[in-house]
Amino acid sequence: MEETQSLVDAKARVQKLAELSPGEYIISNRATGERVSITAGRKPD
């Protein structure tokens, strides 16, 4: 779990993490409770 300043920063961090560990990531906004699910790093079949 990490904290970033913006959704754009969080999505960029997910892309970096997915290079080593592909999968589903959830970005959560503590202030609003909004959650965004991203599947990243999977190679096309």
N, CA, C and O atoms as a Maestro MAE file, in Angstrom:
{
 s_m_m2io_version
 :::
 2.0.0
}

f_m_ct {
 s_m_title
 :::
 protein
 m_atom[180] {
  # First column is atom index #
  i_m_mmod_type
  r_m_x_coord
  r_m_y_coord
  r_m_z_coord
  i_m_residue_number
  s_m_chain_name
  s_m_pdb_residue_name
  s_m_pdb_atom_name
  i_m_atomic_number
  :::
  1 25 0.848 -1.165 0.000 1 A "MET " " N  " 7
  2 3 0.000 0.000 0.000 1 A "MET " " CA " 6
  3 2 0.899 1.235 0.000 1 A "MET " " C  " 6
  4 15 1.862 1.332 0.761 1 A "MET " " O  " 8
  5 25 0.558 2.157 -0.864 2 A "GLU " " N  " 7
  6 3 1.327 3.395 -0.980 2 A "GLU " " CA " 6
  7 2 0.379 4.568 -1.131 2 A "GLU " " C  " 6
  8 15 -0.790 4.399 -1.478 2 A "GLU " " O  " 8
  9 25 0.895 5.754 -0.867 3 A "GLU " " N  " 7
  10 3 0.113 6.970 -1.034 3 A "GLU " " CA " 6
  11 2 0.713 7.796 -2.152 3 A "GLU " " C  " 6
  12 15 1.933 7.924 -2.251 3 A "GLU " " O  " 8
  13 25 -0.149 8.364 -3.003 4 A "THR " " N  " 7
  14 3 0.298 9.275 -4.056 4 A "THR " " CA " 6
  15 2 -0.539 10.544 -3.991 4 A "THR " " C  " 6
  16 15 -1.526 10.615 -3.258 4 A "THR " " O  " 8
  17 25 -0.139 11.534 -4.756 5 A "GLN " " N  " 7
  18 3 -0.820 12.819 -4.727 5 A "GLN " " CA " 6
  19 2 -2.031 12.900 -5.651 5 A "GLN " " C  " 6
  20 15 -2.911 13.738 -5.457 5 A "GLN " " O  " 8
  21 25 -2.071 12.020 -6.662 6 A "SER " " N  " 7
  22 3 -3.175 12.104 -7.630 6 A "SER " " CA " 6
  23 2 -3.472 10.736 -8.221 6 A "SER " " C  " 6
  24 15 -2.685 9.799 -8.082 6 A "SER " " O  " 8
  25 25 -4.614 10.637 -8.881 7 A "LEU " " N  " 7
  26 3 -4.983 9.406 -9.572 7 A "LEU " " CA " 6
  27 2 -4.000 9.113 -10.698 7 A "LEU " " C  " 6
  28 15 -3.662 7.955 -10.940 7 A "LEU " " O  " 8
  29 25 -3.548 10.132 -11.374 8 A "VAL " " N  " 7
  30 3 -2.566 9.961 -12.452 8 A "VAL " " CA " 6
  31 2 -1.282 9.348 -11.899 8 A "VAL " " C  " 6
  32 15 -0.726 8.425 -12.496 8 A "VAL " " O  " 8
  33 25 -0.812 9.855 -10.766 9 A "ASP " " N  " 7
  34 3 0.389 9.306 -10.130 9 A "ASP " " CA " 6
  35 2 0.171 7.860 -9.707 9 A "ASP " " C  " 6
  36 15 1.056 7.021 -9.872 9 A "ASP " " O  " 8
  37 25 -0.998 7.569 -9.166 10 A "ALA " " N  " 7
  38 3 -1.313 6.211 -8.711 10 A "ALA " " CA " 6
  39 2 -1.333 5.240 -9.889 10 A "ALA " " C  " 6
  40 15 -0.805 4.133 -9.786 10 A "ALA " " O  " 8
  41 25 -1.933 5.640 -10.994 11 A "LYS " " N  " 7
  42 3 -1.981 4.778 -12.169 11 A "LYS " " CA " 6
  43 2 -0.581 4.525 -12.725 11 A "LYS " " C  " 6
  44 15 -0.282 3.415 -13.165 11 A "LYS " " O  " 8
  45 25 0.269 5.534 -12.709 12 A "ALA " " N  " 7
  46 3 1.647 5.369 -13.172 12 A "ALA " " CA " 6
  47 2 2.389 4.390 -12.267 12 A "ALA " " C  " 6
  48 15 3.172 3.568 -12.744 12 A "ALA " " O  " 8
  49 25 2.144 4.478 -10.969 13 A "ARG " " N  " 7
  50 3 2.792 3.561 -10.024 13 A "ARG " " CA " 6
  51 2 2.322 2.130 -10.249 13 A "ARG " " C  " 6
  52 15 3.122 1.197 -10.177 13 A "ARG " " O  " 8
  53 25 1.037 1.949 -10.519 14 A "VAL " " N  " 7
  54 3 0.503 0.618 -10.806 14 A "VAL " " CA " 6
  55 2 1.204 0.030 -12.028 14 A "VAL " " C  " 6
  56 15 1.566 -1.147 -12.019 14 A "VAL " " O  " 8
  57 25 1.397 0.816 -13.064 15 A "GLN " " N  " 7
  58 3 2.064 0.323 -14.271 15 A "GLN " " CA " 6
  59 2 3.486 -0.148 -13.955 15 A "GLN " " C  " 6
  60 15 3.934 -1.163 -14.487 15 A "GLN " " O  " 8
  61 25 4.193 0.585 -13.094 16 A "LYS " " N  " 7
  62 3 5.549 0.186 -12.704 16 A "LYS " " CA " 6
  63 2 5.516 -1.104 -11.891 16 A "LYS " " C  " 6
  64 15 6.322 -2.004 -12.125 16 A "LYS " " O  " 8
  65 25 4.593 -1.201 -10.942 17 A "LEU " " N  " 7
  66 3 4.478 -2.416 -10.132 17 A "LEU " " CA " 6
  67 2 4.125 -3.623 -10.988 17 A "LEU " " C  " 6
  68 15 4.621 -4.725 -10.754 17 A "LEU " " O  " 8
  69 25 3.268 -3.412 -11.979 18 A "ALA " " N  " 7
  70 3 2.803 -4.502 -12.822 18 A "ALA " " CA " 6
  71 2 3.907 -5.084 -13.701 18 A "ALA " " C  " 6
  72 15 3.784 -6.213 -14.175 18 A "ALA " " O  " 8
  73 25 4.971 -4.338 -13.923 19 A "GLU " " N  " 7
  74 3 6.097 -4.877 -14.687 19 A "GLU " " CA " 6
  75 2 6.691 -6.092 -13.982 19 A "GLU " " C  " 6
  76 15 7.128 -7.038 -14.638 19 A "GLU " " O  " 8
  77 25 6.710 -6.073 -12.653 20 A "LEU " " N  " 7
  78 3 7.256 -7.181 -11.866 20 A "LEU " " CA " 6
  79 2 6.182 -8.125 -11.349 20 A "LEU " " C  " 6
  80 15 6.437 -9.311 -11.138 20 A "LEU " " O  " 8
  81 25 4.997 -7.604 -11.150 21 A "SER " " N  " 7
  82 3 3.930 -8.401 -10.565 21 A "SER " " CA " 6
  83 2 2.594 -8.061 -11.222 21 A "SER " " C  " 6
  84 15 1.829 -7.257 -10.690 21 A "SER " " O  " 8
  85 25 2.309 -8.667 -12.375 22 A "PRO " " N  " 7
  86 3 1.049 -8.382 -13.057 22 A "PRO " " CA " 6
  87 2 -0.142 -8.828 -12.220 22 A "PRO " " C  " 6
  88 15 -0.055 -9.789 -11.455 22 A "PRO " " O  " 8
  89 25 -1.227 -8.134 -12.372 23 A "GLY " " N  " 7
  90 3 -2.435 -8.528 -11.652 23 A "GLY " " CA " 6
  91 2 -3.416 -7.390 -11.523 23 A "GLY " " C  " 6
  92 15 -3.352 -6.399 -12.250 23 A "GLY " " O  " 8
  93 25 -4.330 -7.554 -10.576 24 A "GLU " " N  " 7
  94 3 -5.357 -6.549 -10.345 24 A "GLU " " CA " 6
  95 2 -4.923 -5.663 -9.177 24 A "GLU " " C  " 6
  96 15 -4.501 -6.150 -8.129 24 A "GLU " " O  " 8
  97 25 -5.036 -4.380 -9.382 25 A "TYR " " N  " 7
  98 3 -4.682 -3.393 -8.364 25 A "TYR " " CA " 6
  99 2 -5.899 -2.526 -8.091 25 A "TYR " " C  " 6
  100 15 -6.688 -2.247 -8.994 25 A "TYR " " O  " 8
  101 25 -6.045 -2.107 -6.858 26 A "ILE " " N  " 7
  102 3 -7.149 -1.237 -6.480 26 A "ILE " " CA " 6
  103 2 -6.574 0.073 -5.964 26 A "ILE " " C  " 6
  104 15 -5.741 0.092 -5.058 26 A "ILE " " O  " 8
  105 25 -7.035 1.165 -6.561 27 A "ILE " " N  " 7
  106 3 -6.650 2.506 -6.118 27 A "ILE " " CA " 6
  107 2 -7.829 3.058 -5.338 27 A "ILE " " C  " 6
  108 15 -8.950 3.114 -5.843 27 A "ILE " " O  " 8
  109 25 -7.570 3.462 -4.112 28 A "SER " " N  " 7
  110 3 -8.633 3.942 -3.238 28 A "SER " " CA " 6
  111 2 -8.362 5.383 -2.821 28 A "SER " " C  " 6
  112 15 -7.245 5.726 -2.436 28 A "SER " " O  " 8
  113 25 -9.389 6.222 -2.900 29 A "ASN " " N  " 7
  114 3 -9.284 7.608 -2.473 29 A "ASN " " CA " 6
  115 2 -9.823 7.699 -1.045 29 A "ASN " " C  " 6
  116 15 -11.021 7.531 -0.818 29 A "ASN " " O  " 8
  117 25 -8.950 7.960 -0.102 30 A "ARG " " N  " 7
  118 3 -9.372 8.028 1.305 30 A "ARG " " CA " 6
  119 2 -10.404 9.123 1.556 30 A "ARG " " C  " 6
  120 15 -11.311 8.943 2.369 30 A "ARG " " O  " 8
  121 25 -10.276 10.236 0.878 31 A "ALA " " N  " 7
  122 3 -11.159 11.380 1.120 31 A "ALA " " CA " 6
  123 2 -12.587 11.121 0.645 31 A "ALA " " C  " 6
  124 15 -13.549 11.497 1.315 31 A "ALA " " O  " 8
  125 25 -12.717 10.469 -0.528 32 A "THR " " N  " 7
  126 3 -14.048 10.277 -1.098 32 A "THR " " CA " 6
  127 2 -14.569 8.853 -0.972 32 A "THR " " C  " 6
  128 15 -15.768 8.616 -1.118 32 A "THR " " O  " 8
  129 25 -13.679 7.904 -0.703 33 A "GLY " " N  " 7
  130 3 -14.073 6.509 -0.646 33 A "GLY " " CA " 6
  131 2 -14.147 5.847 -2.013 33 A "GLY " " C  " 6
  132 15 -14.422 4.650 -2.108 33 A "GLY " " O  " 8
  133 25 -13.904 6.616 -3.079 34 A "GLU " " N  " 7
  134 3 -13.944 6.086 -4.440 34 A "GLU " " CA " 6
  135 2 -12.825 5.059 -4.623 34 A "GLU " " C  " 6
  136 15 -11.714 5.232 -4.122 34 A "GLU " " O  " 8
  137 25 -13.145 3.986 -5.351 35 A "ARG " " N  " 7
  138 3 -12.163 2.942 -5.636 35 A "ARG " " CA " 6
  139 2 -12.131 2.678 -7.130 35 A "ARG " " C  " 6
  140 15 -13.169 2.654 -7.792 35 A "ARG " " O  " 8
  141 25 -10.921 2.480 -7.658 36 A "VAL " " N  " 7
  142 3 -10.724 2.179 -9.070 36 A "VAL " " CA " 6
  143 2 -9.932 0.878 -9.148 36 A "VAL " " C  " 6
  144 15 -8.874 0.755 -8.531 36 A "VAL " " O  " 8
  145 25 -10.437 -0.086 -9.898 37 A "SER " " N  " 7
  146 3 -9.762 -1.356 -10.084 37 A "SER " " CA " 6
  147 2 -9.065 -1.362 -11.436 37 A "SER " " C  " 6
  148 15 -9.660 -0.999 -12.451 37 A "SER " " O  " 8
  149 25 -7.792 -1.778 -11.448 38 A "ILE " " N  " 7
  150 3 -7.006 -1.805 -12.680 38 A "ILE " " CA " 6
  151 2 -6.336 -3.171 -12.793 38 A "ILE " " C  " 6
  152 15 -5.686 -3.633 -11.855 38 A "ILE " " O  " 8
  153 25 -6.502 -3.812 -13.948 39 A "THR " " N  " 7
  154 3 -5.755 -5.025 -14.240 39 A "THR " " CA " 6
  155 2 -4.611 -4.613 -15.141 39 A "THR " " C  " 6
  156 15 -4.829 -4.053 -16.215 39 A "THR " " O  " 8
  157 25 -3.389 -4.889 -14.704 40 A "ALA " " N  " 7
  158 3 -2.218 -4.388 -15.422 40 A "ALA " " CA " 6
  159 2 -1.134 -5.433 -15.539 40 A "ALA " " C  " 6
  160 15 -0.995 -6.321 -14.698 40 A "ALA " " O  " 8
  161 25 -0.365 -5.299 -16.615 41 A "GLY " " N  " 7
  162 3 0.828 -6.105 -16.786 41 A "GLY " " CA " 6
  163 2 0.611 -7.466 -17.394 41 A "GLY " " C  " 6
  164 15 1.558 -8.244 -17.508 41 A "GLY " " O  " 8
  165 25 -0.586 -7.774 -17.782 42 A "ARG " " N  " 7
  166 3 -0.814 -9.077 -18.401 42 A "ARG " " CA " 6
  167 2 -0.525 -9.007 -19.882 42 A "ARG " " C  " 6
  168 15 -0.913 -8.061 -20.568 42 A "ARG " " O  " 8
  169 25 0.157 -10.018 -20.358 43 A "LYS " " N  " 7
  170 3 0.477 -10.075 -21.776 43 A "LYS " " CA " 6
  171 2 -0.712 -10.642 -22.543 43 A "LYS " " C  " 6
  172 15 -1.378 -11.557 -22.058 43 A "LYS " " O  " 8
  173 25 -0.984 -10.117 -23.718 44 A "PRO " " N  " 7
  174 3 -2.096 -10.642 -24.517 44 A "PRO " " CA " 6
  175 2 -1.856 -12.094 -24.891 44 A "PRO " " C  " 6
  176 15 -0.714 -12.503 -25.103 44 A "PRO " " O  " 8
  177 25 -2.921 -12.872 -24.973 45 A "ASP " " N  " 7
  178 3 -2.808 -14.300 -25.346 45 A "ASP " " CA " 6
  179 2 -2.640 -14.467 -26.830 45 A "ASP " " C  " 6
  180 15 -2.530 -15.593 -27.316 45 A "ASP " " O  " 8
  :::
 }
 m_bond[179] {
  # First column is bond index #
  i_m_from
  i_m_to
  i_m_order
  :::
  1 1 2 1
  2 2 3 1
  3 3 4 2
  4 3 5 1
  5 5 6 1
  6 6 7 1
  7 7 8 2
  8 7 9 1
  9 9 10 1
  10 10 11 1
  11 11 12 2
  12 11 13 1
  13 13 14 1
  14 14 15 1
  15 15 16 2
  16 15 17 1
  17 17 18 1
  18 18 19 1
  19 19 20 2
  20 19 21 1
  21 21 22 1
  22 22 23 1
  23 23 24 2
  24 23 25 1
  25 25 26 1
  26 26 27 1
  27 27 28 2
  28 27 29 1
  29 29 30 1
  30 30 31 1
  31 31 32 2
  32 31 33 1
  33 33 34 1
  34 34 35 1
  35 35 36 2
  36 35 37 1
  37 37 38 1
  38 38 39 1
  39 39 40 2
  40 39 41 1
  41 41 42 1
  42 42 43 1
  43 43 44 2
  44 43 45 1
  45 45 46 1
  46 46 47 1
  47 47 48 2
  48 47 49 1
  49 49 50 1
  50 50 51 1
  51 51 52 2
  52 51 53 1
  53 53 54 1
  54 54 55 1
  55 55 56 2
  56 55 57 1
  57 57 58 1
  58 58 59 1
  59 59 60 2
  60 59 61 1
  61 61 62 1
  62 62 63 1
  63 63 64 2
  64 63 65 1
  65 65 66 1
  66 66 67 1
  67 67 68 2
  68 67 69 1
  69 69 70 1
  70 70 71 1
  71 71 72 2
  72 71 73 1
  73 73 74 1
  74 74 75 1
  75 75 76 2
  76 75 77 1
  77 77 78 1
  78 78 79 1
  79 79 80 2
  80 79 81 1
  81 81 82 1
  82 82 83 1
  83 83 84 2
  84 83 85 1
  85 85 86 1
  86 86 87 1
  87 87 88 2
  88 87 89 1
  89 89 90 1
  90 90 91 1
  91 91 92 2
  92 91 93 1
  93 93 94 1
  94 94 95 1
  95 95 96 2
  96 95 97 1
  97 97 98 1
  98 98 99 1
  99 99 100 2
  100 99 101 1
  101 101 102 1
  102 102 103 1
  103 103 104 2
  104 103 105 1
  105 105 106 1
  106 106 107 1
  107 107 108 2
  108 107 109 1
  109 109 110 1
  110 110 111 1
  111 111 112 2
  112 111 113 1
  113 113 114 1
  114 114 115 1
  115 115 116 2
  116 115 117 1
  117 117 118 1
  118 118 119 1
  119 119 120 2
  120 119 121 1
  121 121 122 1
  122 122 123 1
  123 123 124 2
  124 123 125 1
  125 125 126 1
  126 126 127 1
  127 127 128 2
  128 127 129 1
  129 129 130 1
  130 130 131 1
  131 131 132 2
  132 131 133 1
  133 133 134 1
  134 134 135 1
  135 135 136 2
  136 135 137 1
  137 137 138 1
  138 138 139 1
  139 139 140 2
  140 139 141 1
  141 141 142 1
  142 142 143 1
  143 143 144 2
  144 143 145 1
  145 145 146 1
  146 146 147 1
  147 147 148 2
  148 147 149 1
  149 149 150 1
  150 150 151 1
  151 151 152 2
  152 151 153 1
  153 153 154 1
  154 154 155 1
  155 155 156 2
  156 155 157 1
  157 157 158 1
  158 158 159 1
  159 159 160 2
  160 159 161 1
  161 161 162 1
  162 162 163 1
  163 163 164 2
  164 163 165 1
  165 165 166 1
  166 166 167 1
  167 167 168 2
  168 167 169 1
  169 169 170 1
  170 170 171 1
  171 171 172 2
  172 171 173 1
  173 173 174 1
  174 174 175 1
  175 175 176 2
  176 175 177 1
  177 177 178 1
  178 178 179 1
  179 179 180 2
  :::
 }
}
